Amino acid sequence: MYSLILVITSFLTFVELNCENLFDCQHDSLKNDYEFLPESNRKWNNGKYWHKVNNIAKEIISCSRSDEKESHVTHLPDLVALCEVENDSVMVALTRRSLLRNARYDYFITDSEDARGIDVALLFRDTFVPLCHYPLRTTPINGMHPTRDILYVSGVFNSRDTLHIFVLHAPSRLGGEQASRPNRIAVANRLSLSIDSIVAISPSANIIVAGDFNDYTNNESLKILYRQNLTDVTARARGINGAKGTYRYQGRWGSLDHILLSPPLQRRVHSVYINDLPFLTQEDEKYGGRKPYRTYNGFKYQRDGYSDHLPLVLHLNME
């Protein structure tokens, strides 16, 4: 179905995806991962786990770009920012033992203090050569639990352009948007400090910030990053099959996922969209229309589900 051919191209395909609880089924004694163990109410076992891993692989493959000159040639995403991945073993399974095993993906993943063990990761192909990577830890403010680290990766795309990439999964809205807002602002401020450091050395740096912000494009946490001269190029992204956001809650579409770019990359945007291919969505029986096809609907297991978020796909012309 797909021709996995490495062709030097001027296009860079960047994907952001919240995987919705991509947990293995082994207990980490330091984490509260009991919800995704064989003896839990979800009865999360090896069969379900491996099916989920391959479904995420399919979802990533579906974000591939067809060559404009040779329609039979498909280019897999060069870079994939992932949220809600549990640990290194999950990433090994995804890159070495799933449907992506021949795609030459490597990865970096954080190891944060998040209580459930949720982390972020960056997949990259051999079109991208990493130079350095490290986690950025947010010091909890008063009343804030330890949260996911931000992943920073710098590298060179196709031996030409140096990229600075940040992947984040901001604190949730648990307890209410207003009450939890300071937590997301704290993460945005931590990220802003790192961007300051890069821009101070290289004012025209190519910066990509991507992830699940648990905020919408007009919320304060994103406004902090706009002051760094970053633009949310996915603010108006839509799906070709009707999706008006990456997430649907009580019948309403919205985007908690975003990709922000610095000015040099903003000028290189070729296209951006939400991947809402039919197999990634299902009928919304309660509110009508369609919604992301998630792995669990409440506690009801959906074998053919993927995630409660749809992927964002960005094409940059790096010529």
Residue pairs with C-beta under 8 A, 6 or more apart in sequence:
2 61
2 64
2 74
2 76
3 72
3 73
3 74
4 74
4 76
4 102
4 103
5 73
5 74
5 75
6 104
6 125
6 126
6 127
7 67
7 73
7 75
8 127
8 158
9 67
9 75
9 127
9 158
10 158
10 317
10 318
10 319
11 65
11 75
11 270
11 315
11 316
11 317
11 318
12 78
12 79
12 127
12 157
12 158
12 315
12 316
12 318
13 63
13 64
13 65
13 75
13 76
13 77
13 78
13 79
13 313
13 314
13 315
13 316
14 77
14 78
14 79
14 80
14 81
14 208
14 210
14 259
14 313
14 314
14 315
14 316
15 60
15 63
15 77
15 79
15 80
15 81
15 275
15 311
15 312
15 313
15 314
16 80
16 81
16 83
16 210
16 211
16 234
16 257
16 258
16 259
16 311
16 312
16 314
17 56
17 59
17 60
17 80
17 81
17 82
17 83
17 257
17 307
17 309
17 311
17 312
18 82
18 83
18 84
18 169
18 212
18 246
18 256
18 257
18 307
18 308
18 309
19 56
19 82
19 83
19 84
19 85
19 307
20 84
20 294
20 295
20 306
20 307
20 308
20 309
21 35
21 36
21 84
21 118
21 295
21 296
22 52
22 53
22 56
22 82
22 84
22 85
22 86
22 90
22 94
23 33
23 35
23 36
23 44
23 49
23 86
23 90
23 117
24 36
24 49
24 86
24 87
24 89
24 90
24 93
25 36
25 37
25 38
25 44
25 45
25 46
25 48
25 49
26 37
26 89
27 33
27 34
27 37
28 86
28 87
28 117
30 117
31 114
31 115
31 116
31 117
32 115
32 116
32 117
33 86
33 116
33 117
34 40
35 41
35 42
35 44
35 116
36 42
36 44
36 86
37 44
38 44
38 45
41 299
42 296
42 299
42 301
43 301
48 301
48 303
50 93
51 303
52 295
53 90
53 93
53 94
53 97
53 98
54 98
54 99
55 295
55 304
55 305
55 306
56 94
56 98
56 306
56 307
57 94
57 98
57 99
57 100
58 99
58 306
59 275
59 280
59 306
59 307
59 311
60 76
60 77
60 80
60 100
60 123
60 311
61 76
61 99
61 100
61 103
62 275
62 277
62 279
62 280
63 77
63 80
63 275
63 311
63 313
64 74
64 75
64 76
64 77
65 74
65 75
65 77
65 315
66 73
66 74
66 75
67 73
67 74
67 75
76 103
76 125
77 123
77 125
77 313
78 124
78 125
78 127
78 128
78 157
79 122
79 123
79 124
79 125
79 128
79 165
79 208
80 105
80 122
80 123
80 124
81 120
81 121
81 122
81 165
81 167
81 210
81 211
82 120
82 121
82 122
82 123
82 167
83 118
83 120
83 167
83 169
83 211
83 212
83 257
84 118
84 169
84 212
85 91
85 94
85 109
85 118
85 119
85 120
85 121
86 117
86 118
86 119
87 109
87 111
87 117
87 119
88 109
88 111
91 107
91 109
91 121
94 100
94 105
94 107
94 123
95 101
95 103
95 105
95 106
95 107
95 123
103 125
104 125
104 126
105 123
105 124
105 125
106 123
106 124
106 125
107 121
107 122
107 123
107 124
108 121
108 122
108 130
108 133
108 151
108 153
109 119
109 120
109 121
109 122
109 151
110 119
110 120
110 121
110 135
110 148
110 149
110 150
110 151
111 119
111 135
111 149
112 118
112 119
112 135
112 137
112 146
112 147
112 148
112 149
113 137
113 146
113 147
113 149
114 146
114 147
114 148
115 145
115 146
118 148
118 169
119 148
119 149
119 169
120 148
120 149
120 150
120 151
120 167
120 168
120 169
120 211
121 151
121 167
122 133
122 151
122 153
122 165
122 167
124 130
124 153
124 155
127 157
127 158
128 155
128 156
128 157
128 163
129 155
129 156
129 159
130 153
130 154
130 155
131 154
131 155
131 156
131 162
132 153
132 154
133 151
133 152
133 153
133 154
134 152
135 149
135 150
135 151
135 152
136 149
136 150
136 151
136 152
136 166
136 190
136 191
136 194
137 149
137 190
138 147
138 149
138 150
138 186
138 187
138 190
139 186
139 190
140 146
140 147
140 186
141 182
141 183
141 186
144 171
144 182
144 183
144 186
145 171
147 170
147 171
147 183
147 187
148 168
148 169
148 170
150 166
150 167
150 168
150 187
150 190
150 191
150 194
151 165
151 166
151 167
151 168
152 164
152 165
152 166
152 194
153 164
153 165
153 167
154 162
154 163
154 164
154 165
155 162
155 163
155 165
156 162
156 163
157 163
157 318
158 318
160 318
161 206
161 318
162 205
162 206
163 206
163 207
163 208
164 198
164 205
164 206
164 207
164 208
165 207
165 208
165 209
165 210
166 191
166 194
166 195
166 207
166 208
166 209
166 210
166 211
167 210
167 211
168 187
168 191
168 209
168 210
168 211
168 212
168 213
169 211
169 212
169 214
170 183
170 184
170 187
170 188
170 211
170 212
170 213
170 214
170 215
170 221
171 180
171 183
171 184
171 187
171 214
172 180
172 214
173 180
173 214
174 180
181 219
181 220
181 221
184 213
184 214
184 215
184 219
184 220
184 221
185 220
185 221
185 224
187 221
188 220
188 221
188 222
188 224
188 225
189 224
191 209
191 225
192 224
192 225
192 227
192 228
195 207
195 209
195 225
195 228
195 230
196 228
198 205
198 207
199 205
199 207
199 228
199 229
204 263
204 264
205 262
205 264
206 262
206 264
206 265
207 230
207 260
207 261
207 262
207 265
208 259
208 260
208 261
208 262
208 265
209 225
209 230
209 258
209 259
209 260
209 261
210 257
210 258
210 259
210 260
210 312
211 257
211 258
212 256
212 257
212 309
213 219
213 221
213 222
213 256
213 257
213 258
214 256
215 221
215 222
215 256
216 222
216 254
216 255
216 256
217 232
217 235
217 255
217 258
222 232
222 258
222 260
225 260
226 232
229 262
229 263
230 260
230 261
230 262
231 260
231 261
231 263
231 266
232 258
232 259
232 260
233 259
233 260
233 261
233 266
233 269
233 272
233 314
234 255
234 257
234 258
234 259
234 272
234 312
234 314
235 255
235 258
237 255
237 272
237 273
237 274
237 312
238 244
238 273
238 274
239 273
239 274
239 275
239 276
239 310
240 273
240 276
241 276
241 277
241 278
241 281
241 290
242 276
242 289
242 290
243 253
243 274
243 276
243 281
243 290
243 310
244 253
245 253
245 254
245 255
245 274
246 254
246 255
246 256
246 257
246 274
246 292
246 309
246 310
246 311
246 312
247 253
247 254
247 255
247 256
247 257
247 292
247 308
247 309
247 310
248 254
248 284
248 291
248 292
250 287
251 284
251 286
251 287
251 288
251 289
255 274
256 309
257 309
257 312
258 312
259 272
259 312
259 314
261 269
265 316
268 316
268 317
268 318
269 314
269 315
269 316
269 317
270 315
270 316
270 317
271 314
271 315
272 312
272 313
272 314
272 315
273 312
273 313
274 310
274 311
274 312
274 313
275 310
275 311
275 312
275 313
276 290
276 310
279 293
279 304
280 292
280 293
280 306
280 310
280 311
281 290
281 291
281 292
281 293
281 310
282 290
282 291
282 292
282 293
282 302
282 305
283 289
283 290
283 291
284 290
284 291
292 306
292 307
292 308
292 309
292 310
293 302
293 304
293 305
293 306
293 307
294 302
294 305
294 306
294 307
294 308
295 301
295 302
295 305
295 306
295 307
295 308
296 302
296 305
297 305
